[in-house]
């Protein structure tokens, strides 16, 4: 067993990332409606009806449909941001942090399912909300890039285009959400093992 | 300059893949409507109005909204399938075919823009249409996997999980469509150069 990067199992960012993102009943209903009918096709009336509240009650918590979309995206990216922050403050070596960040990202995507599909609706956010979401996503990308660049500096990694490679890594990790099924043949642990192997190679891990 | 894998410049699959996919006016209008309002939010009436025809005239060519979505997805994946077929019949070495397939896939995604966004609407297709689309996509994946496996067999490539790696490669190439802007700072040729470097590493190219 690899050591946890934090003190207790509850703080282990990899364990946290393996759990589905916790959503309120209203957000769960909104996610179902967006997934079934598309963001544009879904109505606030249908979402309120699914959760068994009146439309005004729903508006009390969420200003409008766009606010529901943003709340879903923000809940998901904020959880991932927290998890990646926990890895970083764990203070491991660049290679250890790289492995833990990749593992958390893969686990998060593997259990995100329908939430991940919402990424295609980013352009439906208000400019302010879109900026907020992209800032958190960029912060996560920056953590992975920092681990890669520090790994290059200490001679553990060797690659030609760190910035492009990290973007390519995130693209392939994000794609996991579109095909991985937690109840399918490939276990989450095996998925992680394979992606650690594939992404270590992308980073040019000296021993890979 | 690398040699063309086919006889004339017009047959060069890489040149073909660099051109935007050709769409009829009706399909162009449908793509715009789906992109702006989402597949579920778009109406056949709006699509007909955009292209300046009556709704019955549109139904003469496309049975319903789902048929428009399928026609768009099929036009795009069929072009890519043709391009990849041209690479394969070019009969280069496994590494040459791998490079050319990657180049064609990257170029296709880079110029696909809004078409690529439709991939998120696959679940809106009828089961039969979805099967047809996935069969063509799987055929492309199989071509890339064959080049990788033949490269491994001859000792040019070295990697632990060929099948997972090829899927990871396609995920990262598909992501190109979400961020690459043909009028941005990075030229298409430089994009291809970087992705060939990144993906050759994923394949464990011996000289990489």
Interface residues (C-beta under 8 A of the other chain):
Chain A: X37 X38 X39 X40 X41 X42 X117 X120 X121 X124 X159 X160 X161 X164 X165 X167 X168 X169 X170 X171 X172 X173 X174 X175 X176 X178 X179 X194 X195 X197 X198 X201 X202 X204
Chain B: X37 X38 X39 X40 X41 X42 X117 X120 X121 X124 X159 X160 X161 X164 X165 X167 X168 X169 X170 X171 X172 X173 X174 X175 X176 X178 X179 X194 X195 X197 X198 X201 X202 X204
